[in-house]
């Protein structure tokens, strides 16, 4: 009697295109539950996906096939050993995806078939869970705020700076993990099959099995507590006004995706919250924590950074549009549609360059702030890619370029402010 085999095909993004009866029998899913709705990563433990799958696909792509023994996950969560054969699939001479044939091996214990997972991969898993690469959205405004504080005061405490940075980073991690938790609980992540890893769709940490719902929520609360602990000394050093910054941050972190407010779904309110928190509020909060003073200019210097942070959020919503609409997450890209939403991105990016120029022109900012204009070619490139590829996979170049644009522009602003402060003190 022939052994039951699973045959699954997927596109280059891992989205399932065919799912045979053998796959139904082995994994416990029905074809109508998976085809066009799930990705093949669903069937592998998350650490194996992170550590090995890309290399397996590379071998299949370069050598025509990959064969090996590994461990898979059934619908009920149980693990089983199996042989896997992966081959690339083609149409008209062009690769369109992969075909995986899985043959269960009940004769091989799961512990024996489990591929080795390095410590580096386990650490990387935590980077995925916390979305650590996106913490530049916090690093940049804190650096800009610190540089501006340096220009305004000859006193600068590195101890205070590190406390501010740790608190801000912890708050950002809390935002990321609360976001993923509530997007999973509300079904937004399960409905999303069009995301671009790692730029949209959240971390997918629960979906990959890297962490449980309960543990992810614990990480979120722990991160929020770390942020509170880092901020407590400033209440004694600077006074109760810092509570206002902390309260707004904590409120935004939790209710951005948490019901009943779910700010991210409120037709522009989510974009506003992100832009304000990761721009003016963070730069002004940093300046106040480091100097004990607060002016309107402390908020103004954060506006360009906040606009570019919003631009990152904005462009990452393009591939998520259908899933966001289905789950009731009515952000502005959903409201406007992809074609019209392109112009919103253009306005955000353009304003991020116009504001420092205006500030320098009227003497509110030092001329060195015009160094941000050096990032303009990157802004033009990202915008051109978006306008041409807003509805296809090539958009991912604009997603990555927007993150780089935010980082480069923010660092140029911080360096410009720092140089002007050094000249002033010379």
HELIX and SHEET records of a PDB file:
HELIX    1   1 UNK A   21  UNK A   27  1                                   7    
HELIX    2   2 UNK A   31  UNK A   34  1                                   4    
HELIX    3   3 UNK A   40  UNK A   43  5                                   4    
HELIX    4   4 UNK A   46  UNK A   48  1                                   3    
HELIX    5   5 UNK A   49  UNK A   53  3                                   5    
HELIX    6   6 UNK A   54  UNK A   63  1                                  10    
HELIX    7   7 UNK A  110  UNK A  113  1                                   4    
HELIX    8   8 UNK A  119  UNK A  130  1                                  12    
HELIX    9   9 UNK A  132  UNK A  135  5                                   4    
HELIX   10  10 UNK A  136  UNK A  152  1                                  17    
HELIX   11  11 UNK A  158  UNK A  185  1                                  28    
HELIX   12  12 UNK A  213  UNK A  238  1                                  26    
HELIX   13  13 UNK A  241  UNK A  255  1                                  15    
HELIX   14  14 UNK A  263  UNK A  265  5                                   3    
HELIX   15  15 UNK A  269  UNK A  277  1                                   9    
HELIX   16  16 UNK A  280  UNK A  291  1                                  12    
HELIX   17  17 UNK A  296  UNK A  316  1                                  21    
HELIX   18  18 UNK A  321  UNK A  326  1                                   6    
HELIX   19  19 UNK A  332  UNK A  336  1                                   5    
HELIX   20  20 UNK A  338  UNK A  361  1                                  24    
HELIX   21  21 UNK A  367  UNK A  375  5                                   9    
HELIX   22  22 UNK A  376  UNK A  389  1                                  14    
HELIX   23  23 UNK A  393  UNK A  395  5                                   3    
HELIX   24  24 UNK A  396  UNK A  425  1                                  30    
SHEET    1   A 5 UNK A  16  UNK A  19  0                                        
SHEET    2   A 5 UNK A   5  UNK A  11 -1                                        
SHEET    3   A 5 UNK A  94  UNK A 104 -1                                        
SHEET    4   A 5 UNK A  79  UNK A  91 -1                                        
SHEET    5   A 5 UNK A  66  UNK A  73 -1                                        
END                                                                             
